[in-house]
Amino acid sequence: DAKKDCQALSTEAKPIAMAYTPRSARTNMAMPLLPGLGNNSGSLTARHNKSQGLSYALGGGGSTFRSAGSALVGDKPDMPKLDLSTLQQLQDPFHRFNMSVRSATHDEKAAAKESARNTYKPALLPAWLKHDGQVLKFDAYFQEPVHENPKETFRIRCCSIMFYLEDGTMMVSETKVKNSGIPQGTFVKRHRLPKPGGSGFYTYEDLRVGVTLSIYNRSFRICGCDDFTRHFYEATMNESMQENEEPPLDNFKAASLPDSEEVVTARKAMMAESKQYSNVALGGNRRNEKLQQYLENDRKVLRFQCYWADQTKYGSHNYYILHYYLADDSIELLENLPRNAGRDPYPTFWRRNPLRKNPYVNQVPGTVEPEAVYYSPEDLIVGDTVSVIGRDIVLFDCDDFTRNFYRSYMGYEQDSMKIEEPKLTHVKLSYPPQNGFGSEEDSLASCLRLVPRPPRRNVQKLLVDADKVMRFEAIMVNDVEEDQNRRFIVGIFLADDSVCVWELKQRNSGHGEGKFASKSKKKNPATGKWFKPSDLFVGGIVEINSVPFHLVGADEAALHRMEEDPEQFPVADVPLILGKLSSLREYLQSKSAGKLLCPDFQSAAKEYGVELVDHELITLARQYGEYDPSQNIAYVEASSVLTAMTQWGVE
């Protein structure tokens, strides 16, 4: 069987070998095989080399057939895999004398070499391998001066900065523009760009959006980057790049941009106006653009009630009626004057005419004016304002026709506002200050009447209280050490409530006795009114002629007068004082067997939250104890006070 297989293999191999064997030039061919002559038969396109079929080594010869059933002698056998153990054996020069395995052929060595190429990957990849084919792309621009050109002084040229991560090189290129007249393309060839001053080379850490680079004394402003560059900085440096910037616009590019919509509209309006003027000048008719609007809306008028709030000193609400004519979009504003308004009867505030939102006064005739924007029905809403000649007119109501129009035209329901009139405040004139002649009542009489009259006096009071004076002993409390020993008498005359101050003689005080403040009516700075008898009491502080006086005592007549009229003098009202002592009942019961000195009683009352002035203590001492200022005796019997509290019903 093996012999038959070999014979079959030899018979099958012959025609294949003949197909790859070039024929002789002497054979009957269409064209001879001469240099320069081609053969289109296809017989010369096959490969003529034959694979090595016999492998010979010191270990012996061997066949290169893949298996016994291989069809061709030149087929490559199974290539042995190259591993570390094989390489270690090849390091030994005596591996050639190893007869246990056969030697590899040249084809097997070439295939093993090809398979082992680019299969090794180091742990730390070098930059040329890690960043192979990775390029950071930045958009930048630089400013180029333009000389001797009246239209522009500089020009902005946009370019791209490429940073190659594999070797740190950079390249600057400019996009080519047709018919620009400027040599464009590669601006800076690819190489490592040095920093100014010789401080090294630019790296990717120096490139950011918004940074200005100096490359060979030319400044490049980076204004943007692509998505890969932005992602690289976020992944590598954990840094977010700022948003891209728009390069500035120079005069050359601005001139090439199309005109704005406003300019085109204004140009068309001027051309239409000149065309219409030419048509009318040649005998044509004027075009009526609002004829259809007039035919549909003639005699249809929107009526609004409005007002203007005058914010001047004597201003008020001025009411108007606004008419909007749908036939030609004109507005009329009429004044609605009430009876006895005191204003001139000019009913028309704004004559019927289109009302502009943007009023403009053309100082020089013939100059270009801004496009007029007029009020339309959409702008007249109840509650909104309309500017008319600088006044903000507020719409607060409308009629039924206007409501139906807005309901059908805009699907909007007009509202109605309730106007609240501002409250009128009567400003009372203040009297002028005293002129210095006579008393203040005399000066005030000249303001009340054209012919001054003398002030009316209380004759009964003058007769009853004539020569009656309430005297109080006082000391100065102006924190001046030299005035501590000075003593004064403050007197108030009950007939006319005039006040007078006398100073008592004190030894070695340096001040003489006599009148300190003359007798006259004086104002109490604490109340802003004239002094009255109830303002003076023992323990109080009064200010006379800008000097504070502390009243430390009173004569018997003053104390008796105050006790006779407790309604006018609350500090001498015994039931009122006992009512304040309701919280001190337990304290008084504990001290019922003894006498309470006035200073101690005042301190104890203060601990219970009751404030008692000196005059109230004097009143209690005169009623339920003993008070003798000449011998410095002032005390209160607690039992008498408790009995009085029970009699007056103080709980």
Buried (B, 14 or more C-beta within 10 A) or exposed (E): EEEEEEEEBEEEEEEBEEEEEEBEEEEEEEEEBEEEEEBEEEEEEEEEEEBBEEBEBEBEEBEBBEEEEBEBBBEEBEBEEBEEEBEEEEEEEEEEEEEEEBBBBEBBEEBBEEEEEEEEEEEEEEEEEEBEEBBBBBBBBBBEEBEEEEEBEBBBBBBBBBBBBBEBBBBBBBEEEEEEEEEBEEBBEBEEBEBEEEEEEBEBEEBBBEEEBEBEEEEBBBBBBBEEBBEBBEEEEEEEBEEBBEBEEBBBBEEEEEEEEEEEEBEEEEEEEEEEEEEEEEEEEEEEEEEEBEEEBEEEBBBBBBBBBEEEEEEBEBBBBBBBBBBEBBBBBBBBBEEEEEEEEEEEBBEBEEBEEEEEEEEEEEEEEEEEEBBEBEEBBBEEEBBBEEBEBBBBBBBEEBBEBBEEEEEBEBEEEEEEEEEEEEEEEEEEEEEEEBEBEBBBBBEEEEEBEEEEEEEEEEEEBEEBBBBBBBBBBEEEEEBEBBBBBBBBBBBBBBBBBBBBEEEEBEBEEEEBBEBEBBBBEEEEEBBBBBBBBBBBEBBBEEBBBBBBBBBEEBBEBBBEEBEEBBBBBBEBBBBBBEEBBEBBEEBBEEBBBBEEBBEBBEEEEBEBBBBBBBBBBBBBBEBEBEEEEBBBBBBBBBEBBEEEEBE
